[in-house]
Structures are given as structure tokens and as C-alpha cells.
Amino acid sequence: MRKLSIASLDAFLGGHQELYLKSEEPFGLAGLWDTWKKPDGNTLQSFTIITTEPNELMRSIHRRMPVILSREDEEQWLACSNVPFYKVQRLLKPFQAQLMAAHEISKRINNPKYDAPDCIAPVEG
């Protein structure tokens, strides 16, 4: 049985770009989760975001992108844990690029010692 989930967020990072919906509304990413027994007997909870090929906006930034679910598809995604893969596969597609926007952010985002909100502020110039 698949354990499907949705990660809700308002932006994600790709390269040195912050990507978000032009509407600035939160959106959901298709995810999977599970609980595993490690060889030592301890429990490990895991989570992953499903990716797909990039849309036109993402193509110049990265070779893949997270699966962004439309509001209409979120309920169907969560309900399809017990259905054949071919019934859910149509949801795993690039999101419409014309509904998204991006801006360049500081390279400081790559420095784990730098922890300030201006890491994701748009770079001017």
C-alpha cells in the first residue's frame, strides 16, 4: 500500500531561484511517506517529494521539478493509495509554467553558517 501525502508550501528553491505561484497562494507537492524498521530494530520515518520533468520555467534552472498538485487534484492524490498506478500517473506532470514565477536569490543560501531571512530575498540588479 502506498502512503501518499501532500507537502504544503508557498515556494521552493531551484538553483539560486525561488519559485512560487504568481497568485502567491500556498500549493501542495505530491509526496510519499513510510515507516521502516532499520536492521538495528529502530524505527525510521521517511518522506520524499515526487519529481517530474521540468516545465518551461524550470527547464533553464534544473532538469526536474517537484510535482505541484492543482487544488482539484489534491483530494484525488490522497485517495489513490489503493488504486493501480496508471490511475494516478496522470497527476505526475509538470505544473503550468504560466501560473508560476521565479526570482534570483543570494548565493548565501548555500552557506549553512548563514541563517537569516535575506537569503531568499530577491537579488537586485
N, C-alpha and C positions, 0 to 999 in steps of 0.2 A: 504494500500500500504506500502510495506517495503521500508525503506530508507537505502540502503546499502552503505557502504564506505570501504575505504582501508586506514589503518594507515601505513605509510611508515617509516621504521626504519632500523638500521643496527645491533641492538642487543636488547635482552630483559633479564630481571633478573628472576631467579627462585632459591629460597633458597638463598644461598650465591654463586651462579654461574652466570656468564654472558654467555649467549648463543647467537650464531651467525652462519652465513653460513660460511663454510670453504673457499668459494670463496671471503669472506669479502665484498660481494655486498649487497646493501640495499635490503630489501624484504618487502612484504606487508602482513598485518594481516587483516583478514576479520572482519568487524565491522558493527554496526548498529547505526543510529543516529535518533533523532526525536526532535521536539519542542513541549512542553507541556504547557498547561495553568494550573497554580497552583490554588488551592482553593481561594487564595487571589487575583487572577486576573493577577498576574505577569507571565511572560513567562520564562520557564526553557528549556534550550537546554541540551540534554543528548547524551551521546556517550558510547558505550560499545564494547569491544573486544569479539568475539566469541571464546569459548574454546572447546576442544575435548579431547579425551583420549590421554595419553602421548605416544610418540614413545619410542623406546628402550633407547635412550639417556636421555630423560626426566623422564623415569619411576623411576629412583633412586633419582630424585630430587623433583618431585611433582606428584600428582595424576591426573593432567590435564595440558594442554598446549594450547597456542593460536593457532588458525587456521592460518597457514602460507600458503598463496596462491602462487602457482607457477606462473611465468610470463605468461604462457599460459592460466591460469585460471582467471587472474585478470579482464580482459575485460568481460568475461562471468559472473563473480560475480556481477559486476556493472550493467550489462544488465538484470539481472534476477529479478528485483524488482516486476514485474507484472506477474511472472510465478508461477505455483504451486510449493510448497516446494520440492516435490520429484525430481524436475528437478535440483535443486541446492544442494540438500542434499549430493550428491557425492563429492562436493568440501570441505565438512566439515570433513576432515580426518586428521590424524597425518601426518606431513611432514616427508620426508625420512630422517631418522636419520643419514645415511652415508654421507649426504650432510651438516651436522651440526657439530659444535664443541662447547666446553664449557671450561671455566677455573674458578677456585675458586677466589672469590674476598673478600676483607676485610669485617669483621663484622661491621666496621664503617658505612657501608651503611644503617644500621638500626638506626643510631643516627641522628635525624632530625637537631641537632645543628651543626653537622659536614657537611660542604659543600665545598668539594674540589674534584678535578678530580681523585685523587688517590683512591677514594672509589671503583672505578671499575677496578683499576689496578690489574693484576694477582698477586695472593699471591705466593710468592716464598717459596720453601721449599719442 
